[in-house]
Amino acid sequence: MFLKTYLSFGAARPLWTSFADALFALKIPSSEKTVDPNVRINIFLQSWRTQVGHHQLPILKRLTDTARKFGLRAEGLAFSRNILRSMPIWYHREASNEVRKMNSTLASTCLKINHGVRTVGDATDIQSYCQSQEHCPTSTCECKDCKEMQLKWGCKHPHGCTRQAAKLLDTLPPKWDPRSVLPEDYQLKPKNTLQFPDSDKWKPFDNRITTSGTVAEIFRIFTDKNTEPTNLLPSLEPIPGVDEIVLATDGSCEHNGEDNAIAGAGIFVENDHPANRASKLPKYLNHSNQTGELVASKLAADTINP
C-alpha cells in the first residue's frame, strides 16, 4: 500500500509523496548529475536514476525495493490520450534514447524555462503552433502564432521551439504518442441491442482495451521480467464495408466439479450458418463450465473472418 500510495498521481496525492519525489531527485548517482534538477519529476515515469542500496534513505529504499521485488512497470495494451498527455516529456521512460540528448539545447532550455514545458501535453500544445500557411520557417517570422508565442512566453525563436517540441514527441513510440490514432478514438462503449424477454438485464461485453484514469493506472505488478511489453498499438480499427456479426457463445460441462468432468464449447450464429461450431475441450485443460465458456470465446475469435 505504501508504494501504491506513492504512485497515486492526482490532486488527492498525499503531501509526503512530494517530499519523496524531491529526495529521490536530490540523491542521484554521479552519472546523472547532468540531468536538469527542474525536470526530475518521478523515477518510475522517467529514465533518470536515483541512488539505490545503502546510499538511499531507508524509507525510499523500501519503495524501490518493493517495486523491484514485485515487478512494477508500466504495462497495458493502450492508454487514454489524457494519460499520455500527463506523462513527463523530459526523460520519458518509454522514449527512445534520443530524448536524453535533447535536454540541453537552446530550444529545449527555452521550452523548459520560458514555456514551462514539463509534460507530453505541454509539448503537444507547443508543437501545434506555427502550422498555418502564413508561417515562415525562420526566427524572424511575424505570423500570428509567432507573435503570440513571443508575447505570451517571451520566446525569441518560436519556430525553433515548435520544431524542438515536435522532435521531442517524435522520440515517443506509437503507444505513448498522443498524436497517434488511439483505440479510444474508434472503440465506442458497447450498447445493449438485444431484443428478447429480460434483455434489459443483460450487460454487453465491454471489449475496449484503453486504460483510462490517471497516470497511476498504467502500473502493474507481478509482471514477467522475461517478456518485454510492446510499444506498438494494436490494429483494431473497423474495416469499412464489413458487417457486424452477432453470435452466441457458450460452454457446458457434464459432471462439473468432479474428476470425470467432460466439457465442450460452441458458437452459434444462425441455423445452417458455416461459422457454427461445437468442440470438445482438449484433455490438458481443466474441464469446467467456465473453461468451456472461455474456449467458446476463443473459438469465435479464431473462426470468424477478422
Salt bridges, closest charged atoms under 4 A:
ASP21 OD2 - ARG13 NH1 2.76
GLU32 OE2 - ARG49 NE 3.64
GLU32 OE1 - ARG100 NH2 2.87
ASP36 OD2 - LYS112 NZ 3.29
ASP65 OD2 - LYS61 NZ 2.62
ASP65 OD1 - ARG68 NH1 3.11
GLU75 OE1 - ARG73 NE 2.58
GLU98 OE2 - LYS101 NZ 3.20
ASP125 OD2 - ARG85 NH2 3.16
ASP170 OD1 - ARG179 NH2 2.82
ASP177 OD2 - ARG179 NH2 2.81
GLU184 OE2 - ARG81 NH1 3.44
ASP185 OD2 - ARG81 NH2 2.99
ASP198 OD1 - LYS201 NZ 3.88
ASP206 OD2 - ARG208 NH2 2.67
ASP302 OD2 - LYS298 NZ 2.66
